[in-house]
Amino acid sequence: MTLTSISPAEYDDFRRFLEEACGIVLGENKHYLVQSRLGKLVRESGAGGLGELVGTLRRERANSPLRERVIEAMTTNETFWFRDRHPFSILEETVLPALAERRQRTPRIWSAACSTGQEPYSISMIVQQYLSRRPGTLSDVQIVATDISTAVLDEARAGYYDPMQLARGLPEDMKQRYFRRDKAHWEERWQVVDEIRRRVRFTLANLQASYASLGKFDVIFCRNVLIYFSSDSKKDILARMADALNPQGYLFLGASESISQYSDAFDMVRCARGVVYRKK
């Protein structure tokens, strides 16, 4: 069975399911995306089409393997090392020194929707650089990385990347410094070194669920994520992220994202290389 034809009713029903399950709002004309990403799953599940698949999904428990596979297939896992560059420069040049001045010896950073780990590991590399250049200003930094997909979290936790993945934004000097080639594997792949990996804890989390178990943070990276949510969901997520931040904590968003319509809990801080939001 292939998804060569999706009726308007089937598409709308799937859109409702996806938003209920993980908060992602699918556009009105994304039939091709559903067809390309779910065709294989429809065949493997034995469903007679998208409508039948959605019916099965609604009967499944929240954390069932089929629901997880559908959500994983429909969530965008596009990611780069040091994506957009300037947030990582701001972290190293502005945010970490400010936290050190406040004598927060072991700040906590949350990388939300971390996908296969490039963002939290990029953060950890920046922390490593900062600590080597300014020893004693911070004891260390704890990084919590979350995603809704167990599959991408397993991949991130292992910390192995092939040459094509490494080529997407990773400077050669950092590759040589913070990665080791896995010579035992038949295919070329590199693993993040222990001193970078040990700083990051990966855990499952849905941005529409409670953040209480994650604890409080000094910095949150929630970049290129809010664009997939409805306006009401954006307001809710930003309100709960503000609650999760310590006083004067920092929030990093994607380059094209703004919170002016959705939250008044933050001040915009303009830096030489871009902007970051600080909790009031």
C-alpha positions as CSV (number, residue, x, y, z in Angstrom):
1,M,0.0,0.0,0.0
2,T,1.4,3.4,-0.9
3,L,0.0,6.9,-0.1
4,T,-0.6,7.9,-3.7
5,S,-3.9,9.4,-2.8
6,I,-4.9,11.2,0.5
7,S,-8.5,12.6,0.8
8,P,-9.0,16.0,2.4
9,A,-10.8,14.3,5.4
10,E,-7.9,11.9,5.9
11,Y,-5.3,14.7,5.8
12,D,-7.2,16.9,8.2
13,D,-7.6,14.0,10.6
14,F,-3.9,13.2,10.5
15,R,-3.1,16.9,11.1
16,R,-5.3,16.9,14.2
17,F,-3.6,13.7,15.5
18,L,-0.1,15.1,14.9
19,E,-0.9,18.3,16.8
20,E,-2.5,16.4,19.7
21,A,0.4,14.0,19.9
22,C,3.3,16.4,19.8
23,G,2.2,19.9,19.1
24,I,3.4,20.1,15.5
25,V,1.1,22.0,13.2
26,L,1.2,20.7,9.7
27,G,0.5,23.1,6.9
28,E,-2.6,22.9,4.7
29,N,-0.8,21.7,1.6
30,K,1.8,19.2,2.9
31,H,0.3,16.1,1.4
32,Y,3.6,15.3,-0.4
33,L,5.4,15.4,2.9
34,V,3.0,12.9,4.5
35,Q,3.2,10.7,1.4
36,S,7.0,10.6,1.3
37,R,7.5,10.1,5.1
38,L,4.8,7.7,5.9
39,G,4.5,5.6,2.8
40,K,6.8,2.9,4.2
41,L,5.2,2.9,7.6
42,V,1.7,2.4,6.1
43,R,3.0,-0.6,4.2
44,E,4.7,-2.1,7.2
45,S,1.7,-1.5,9.5
46,G,-0.6,-3.2,7.1
47,A,-3.0,-0.2,7.1
48,G,-5.2,0.3,4.1
49,G,-4.4,4.0,3.9
50,L,-3.7,7.1,6.0
51,G,-7.2,7.1,7.5
52,E,-6.8,3.5,8.7
53,L,-3.3,4.3,10.1
54,V,-4.7,7.3,12.1
55,G,-7.5,5.1,13.5
56,T,-4.8,2.6,14.7
57,L,-2.7,5.3,16.1
58,R,-5.6,6.7,18.2
59,R,-6.1,3.3,19.7
60,E,-2.4,2.9,20.6
61,R,-1.0,3.9,23.9
62,A,0.9,7.3,24.0
63,N,4.4,5.7,23.9
64,S,3.7,2.9,21.6
65,P,6.4,2.0,19.0
66,L,4.1,2.8,16.1
67,R,3.2,6.3,17.4
68,E,6.8,7.0,18.1
69,R,7.8,6.0,14.6
70,V,5.1,8.2,13.0
71,I,6.1,11.2,15.1
72,E,9.8,10.6,14.4
73,A,9.0,10.4,10.7
74,M,7.1,13.7,10.7
75,T,9.4,15.8,12.9
76,T,12.2,17.6,11.1
77,N,15.6,16.4,12.3
78,E,17.6,18.8,10.2
79,T,20.6,19.9,12.2
80,F,24.1,21.3,11.9
81,W,27.2,21.8,14.0
82,F,27.3,25.4,15.4
83,R,24.2,26.3,13.4
84,D,24.1,30.0,12.5
85,R,27.4,30.5,14.5
86,H,26.4,33.7,16.3
87,P,24.5,32.0,19.2
88,F,27.6,30.0,20.1
89,S,29.8,33.1,20.0
90,I,27.3,34.9,22.3
91,L,27.3,31.9,24.6
92,E,31.1,32.0,24.9
93,E,31.7,35.8,24.8
94,T,28.7,37.1,26.7
95,V,26.6,34.5,28.5
96,L,29.2,32.3,30.2
97,P,31.2,35.3,31.5
98,A,28.0,36.8,32.9
99,L,27.1,33.5,34.7
100,A,30.7,33.4,36.1
101,E,30.3,36.9,37.4
102,R,27.2,35.8,39.2
103,R,29.2,33.1,40.8
104,Q,27.0,30.3,39.4
105,R,29.7,27.8,39.6
106,T,28.0,25.0,37.6
107,P,25.4,26.6,35.3
108,R,22.8,24.3,33.6
109,I,22.0,24.6,29.9
110,W,19.0,23.0,28.2
111,S,19.1,22.0,24.5
112,A,15.5,21.5,23.6
113,A,14.6,19.4,20.5
114,C,18.2,18.3,20.2
115,S,17.7,15.8,17.4
116,T,20.9,13.7,16.8
117,G,23.0,15.7,19.2
118,Q,24.8,18.3,17.1
119,E,23.5,21.3,19.1
120,P,24.3,20.0,22.7
121,Y,27.7,18.7,21.6
122,S,28.4,22.1,19.9
123,I,27.5,23.8,23.2
124,S,29.8,21.4,25.1
125,M,32.7,22.2,22.8
126,I,32.2,25.9,23.4
127,V,32.1,25.3,27.1
128,Q,35.3,23.3,26.9
129,Q,37.0,26.2,25.0
130,Y,35.7,28.7,27.6
131,L,37.0,26.7,30.5
132,S,40.4,26.3,28.9
133,R,40.7,30.0,28.3
134,R,39.3,31.1,31.6
135,P,40.1,28.4,34.1
136,G,38.6,28.7,37.5
137,T,35.8,31.0,36.5
138,L,33.3,28.1,36.4
139,S,33.6,24.7,37.8
140,D,31.8,23.1,34.8
141,V,28.5,23.3,33.0
142,Q,25.7,20.7,33.0
143,I,23.9,20.3,29.6
144,V,20.5,18.5,29.4
145,A,19.5,17.6,25.8
146,T,15.9,16.6,25.1
147,D,13.9,15.3,22.1
148,I,10.6,13.6,21.5
149,S,12.1,10.8,19.6
150,T,13.8,7.9,21.3
151,A,15.6,6.9,18.1
152,V,17.4,10.2,17.6
153,L,18.3,10.3,21.3
154,D,19.9,6.9,21.1
155,E,21.9,8.0,18.1
156,A,22.9,11.3,19.9
157,R,23.8,9.5,23.1
158,A,26.2,7.1,21.2
159,G,27.9,10.2,19.7
160,Y,29.0,8.6,16.4
161,Y,28.9,10.6,13.1
162,D,29.9,9.8,9.5
163,P,32.0,12.2,7.3
164,M,28.9,13.7,5.7
165,Q,27.4,14.6,9.0
166,L,30.6,16.0,10.3
167,A,31.0,18.2,7.1
168,R,27.8,20.1,8.0
169,G,29.3,23.0,10.0
170,L,32.1,21.4,12.0
171,P,35.4,23.2,11.8
172,E,38.3,20.9,11.0
173,D,40.3,21.9,14.0
174,M,37.4,21.0,16.3
175,K,37.0,17.7,14.6
176,Q,40.7,16.9,15.3
177,R,40.4,18.1,18.8
178,Y,37.1,16.7,20.0
179,F,36.5,13.6,17.9
180,R,38.2,10.2,17.6
181,R,38.0,8.0,14.5
182,D,36.5,4.6,15.2
183,K,39.0,2.4,13.6
184,A,37.3,-0.8,14.7
185,H,34.2,-0.1,12.5
186,W,34.1,-1.1,8.9
187,E,32.6,2.2,7.8
188,E,34.4,5.5,8.5
189,R,32.8,7.2,11.5
190,W,34.0,9.4,14.3
191,Q,32.9,9.6,17.9
192,V,32.7,12.6,20.2
193,V,35.4,12.4,22.9
194,D,34.5,11.6,26.5
195,E,35.3,15.0,27.9
196,I,32.6,16.5,25.6
197,R,30.1,13.7,25.9
198,R,30.2,13.4,29.7
199,R,28.8,16.9,30.1
200,V,25.6,16.1,28.2
201,R,22.7,14.1,29.5
202,F,20.1,13.0,26.9
203,T,16.5,12.5,28.0
204,L,13.1,12.1,26.4
205,A,10.8,15.1,26.7
206,N,7.7,16.5,24.9
207,L,7.7,20.3,24.8
208,Q,4.0,20.3,25.4
209,A,4.4,18.3,28.6
210,S,5.7,19.3,32.1
211,Y,9.3,20.4,32.4
212,A,9.3,20.0,36.2
213,S,11.5,16.9,36.2
214,L,14.2,18.6,34.2
215,G,14.9,21.1,37.0
216,K,15.9,24.8,36.7
217,F,18.2,26.2,34.0
218,D,20.4,29.2,33.4
219,V,20.3,29.0,29.6
220,I,17.8,27.4,27.2
221,F,18.5,26.8,23.5
222,C,15.1,26.4,21.8
223,R,16.2,27.1,18.2
224,N,14.2,26.6,15.0
225,V,11.5,24.7,17.0
226,L,8.7,27.2,17.8
227,I,8.0,27.7,14.1
228,Y,6.3,24.3,14.0
229,F,3.8,25.1,16.8
230,S,0.5,27.0,16.9
231,S,0.3,30.5,18.4
232,D,-1.3,29.2,21.6
233,S,1.3,26.4,21.9
234,K,4.1,29.0,21.5
235,K,2.7,31.1,24.3
236,D,2.4,28.1,26.5
237,I,5.9,26.8,25.8
238,L,7.5,30.2,26.3
239,A,5.6,30.7,29.6
240,R,6.8,27.4,30.9
241,M,10.3,27.9,29.7
242,A,10.4,31.2,31.5
243,D,9.3,29.3,34.7
244,A,12.1,26.8,34.0
245,L,14.8,29.6,33.9
246,N,16.5,31.0,36.9
247,P,16.3,34.8,37.4
248,Q,18.1,36.6,34.5
249,G,18.4,33.3,32.7
250,Y,19.0,33.3,28.9
251,L,16.9,32.0,26.0
252,F,18.3,31.4,22.5
253,L,15.8,31.2,19.6
254,G,16.3,30.6,15.9
255,A,17.5,33.4,13.6
256,S,14.0,33.9,12.1
257,E,12.1,33.5,15.4
258,S,10.7,36.2,17.6
259,I,8.8,36.1,20.9
260,S,7.4,39.7,20.8
261,Q,3.8,38.4,20.1
262,Y,4.0,35.4,22.5
263,S,5.7,36.4,25.7
264,D,6.6,39.5,27.8
265,A,8.7,37.6,30.2
266,F,12.0,38.4,28.5
267,D,14.1,41.4,27.5
268,M,16.0,41.3,24.2
269,V,19.8,41.7,24.7
270,R,21.6,42.9,21.6
271,C,25.1,41.6,21.3
272,A,27.8,42.3,18.7
273,R,27.0,39.1,16.9
274,G,23.2,38.9,17.3
275,V,20.5,38.8,20.0
276,V,19.6,36.7,23.0
277,Y,16.6,36.9,25.4
278,R,17.1,37.4,29.1
279,K,14.4,36.6,31.6
280,K,13.1,39.7,33.4
